[in-house]
Amino acid sequence: MKKIVIGNWKMNPSTLKEAKSLANNIEHGIRGISKVDVVLAPPFPFLRDVGMVAKKSKLGAQNTFYDTDGAYTGEVSVAQLKSIGVKYVIIGHSERRALGETNEMIHDKLQLTLKAGLHAVLCVGERERNHGEAFPPIIREEIHAGLHGIKKSLLKNMIVAYEPIWAIGTGKPATPKNIFEISILIRRELFRMLGRKIALDVPILYGGSVNDKNATEFISEGRMDGLLVGGASLNHRVFSKIIDSIARL
Ligand code: PGA
C-alpha cells in the first residue's frame, strides 16, 4: 500500500499569497517523490488556488457538510468540494468534535463523501493518555457510529486516522509501540464490522505531534499506513523532509 501523508493546515496561513507560496514550496520539495501520496488540506478559501499549484500532491478539505444542498449559511457541500478538485476530506477531527460536531453528523458526512467517490479520512482518538486500558472505548464508539450502515461497496475509499487528542499540538506524540497496538485494535474492530477483505484494505494513519525527527518511526516501528500532520505541515522544509524520509524507507 502506498503511504499517505496529509498536511492539515487548519486555519493557516493568514493570506492567499502565503498559502500559494507554501503549496509551491512543498511541490518543489517533493518533486522527485512518487512513492508517497501527498495531500494538502488548506482552509476552504485557498482550496482552488492551492489546487492549481498542486501537481504532485492532491487536494484535501478539512471538513464538509452533512447535507447535500439547501439553506445552510456558511456550510460547504461535498459536491462543491468535488467540483474544484478536492479528492480527500478530513472528517470528525477532534477540533471539530470539540466545536459540537456529533457522531451522527460525522456519519452523514462520511456517507456523502464516500458516495461522491472521494476519500474520507475519519479521525478517531481518546482524550486522555491512558496507560492501563488497551483500547479506549471512545475509539470503538467513534468507529461504529461513523461507519454503521454505510454500504460496504463505498468503503474502498475509507481511511482511518488515529489521532489521540492528548498528542495533538502538544509536542508529545504517542509511541510507535502504542500506536501499533491501537492500530491492531482499530483493524480488529473494522474486521468485526466490515469483514476481513475490507478491513485489511483500510489505511490507518497516525496524527499528533508528527515532525521530521519522529515521522519514520511511526511508519517503520508503528507500522502505520501514513501520517496526518498538523503544525509541521506549515513549514515546507519540514513537511517535505517528512515525505522524503518516508519515501526512503
Ligand atoms: P499536530 O496536529 O501535528 O500539530 O499535532 C495533528 C492534527 O491535528 O491533525
Residues whose N, C-alpha, C, O or C-beta is under 5 A from the ligand:
A	BS01	PGA	N8 A167 I168 G169 T170 G207 G208 S209 V210 L228 V229 G230 G231 A232
